Structures are given as structure tokens and as C-alpha cells.
Amino acid sequence: MICTFFSFRRDEERSGGFPFVLDQQFKLAIALTESEFKFAVNGSVFESYAYRNANLLNVLNGFKVQCSNGMQLEITNVDHMNMGVPDCEGFESYSHPEVEIF
């Protein structure tokens, strides 16, 4: 996975490998804590990236997902919730394929 937020000013972050299986659906949860993005895939925490801007939560208004090497991604649903916990502890449970959020 590659984090390129503001990559024109800083180096990209690369880590974690590739947790997806080609041609299979997956459920992704993205947690926005006070200091980092956290990612979980199909019920398991996958990776986290520290914010590069201390005030990111004040200015963040969306995400851009890019695919490379001919891959295509179809987003079928987006849910939003406030967990009420600053570190988003337990957020990975929302990425479990059998969990319905709303």
C-alpha cells in the first residue's frame, strides 16, 4: 500500500504489502484518529500512516483512490460513523464481511 498524501512535498510511504485477492470483494475500514489513518481489511488491522499535517482532520474533505497496472476498483458502498473513541480502538470489526454497519 502506498500513501502519497502531499507526496509532491515529501517522500511516499510504502509498506504492508497487498492484502487483497484479485477478483474478490473485500471490506475496508479507514479510521481517522487524532494522529494517523488506520486501515483494516476484512476484519484485520492492516496498516497505519501518521498524518503529515498536524491539523489534517480540520481540512480533510475526501479521499482519492487510484489504481495502477490496469487494476480497477469499484466502490459499492460508503458508510461514515463517529466511534466516540479518539484512537478508534476496535474499528477493524467494521471491516469484517459479515458485519452490517447500518
C-alpha positions in Angstrom: 0.0 0.0 0.0 1.3 3.5 -0.8 0.4 6.7 1.0 1.0 9.7 -1.3 -0.8 12.5 0.6 1.2 15.6 -0.3 3.7 13.4 -2.0 4.8 16.3 -4.1 6.4 17.8 -1.0 7.6 14.6 0.8 8.5 11.0 0.0 5.9 8.4 -0.4 5.3 5.9 2.4 5.4 2.3 1.3 4.6 -0.7 3.5 2.3 -3.5 4.3 2.2 -5.5 1.1 -1.0 -6.2 -0.7 -3.8 -7.6 1.5 -6.3 -8.1 -1.4 -7.2 -11.1 -3.5 -7.7 -10.2 -7.2 -11.3 -10.5 -8.4 -12.7 -11.0 -4.8 -14.7 -8.5 -2.9 -13.3 -7.1 0.3 -14.4 -4.7 3.0 -12.1 -1.9 4.0 -12.4 0.3 7.1 -10.4 3.5 7.4 -10.1 5.1 10.9 -9.2 8.7 11.3 -7.6 9.1 14.7 -6.1 12.2 16.2 -2.7 11.4 14.7 -3.0 8.8 11.9 -5.0 6.9 9.3 -5.6 3.3 10.2 -6.7 0.7 7.7 -8.4 -2.7 8.2 -9.3 -5.3 5.6 -11.9 -8.0 6.2 -11.8 -7.7 10.0 -8.0 -7.4 10.4 -5.9 -4.3 11.0 -3.6 -3.9 8.0 -1.6 -0.7 8.2 -1.4 2.8 9.6 0.1 6.1 8.4 0.9 9.1 10.5 -0.6 12.4 9.4 1.9 14.6 7.7 0.0 17.7 8.8 -0.9 18.2 12.4 -4.2 19.8 11.5 -5.3 17.3 8.9 -8.6 16.4 10.4 -9.6 20.1 10.2 -9.0 20.2 6.4 -9.7 16.7 5.2 -12.8 16.6 3.0 -12.4 13.4 1.0 -10.3 10.6 -0.3 -8.9 9.8 -3.7 -8.3 6.2 -4.6 -6.0 5.4 -7.5 -5.3 2.0 -9.1 -2.3 1.2 -11.2 -1.1 -1.6 -13.6 -4.6 -1.9 -15.2 -6.4 -2.6 -12.0 -9.9 -1.4 -11.5 -11.7 -0.7 -8.2 -15.5 -0.5 -7.8 -16.7 1.2 -4.6 -20.2 -0.2 -3.9 -20.9 1.4 -0.5 -19.6 4.1 1.8 -20.6 4.5 5.5 -19.5 7.1 8.0 -19.6 6.9 11.8 -18.1 8.6 14.8 -16.9 5.9 17.2 -16.5 8.4 20.1 -13.1 6.9 20.8 -10.0 9.1 19.9 -7.8 6.2 18.9 -10.7 4.3 17.1 -10.0 1.2 19.1 -11.9 -1.8 17.6 -12.6 -0.1 14.3 -11.4 -3.2 12.4 -14.6 -5.0 13.4 -16.5 -2.8 10.9 -14.4 -4.2 8.1 -15.5 -7.8 8.8 -17.5 -9.0 5.8 -20.4 -10.2 8.0 -20.8 -7.0 10.0 -23.6 -4.6 8.9 -23.0 -1.0 9.9 -26.4 0.5 9.4 
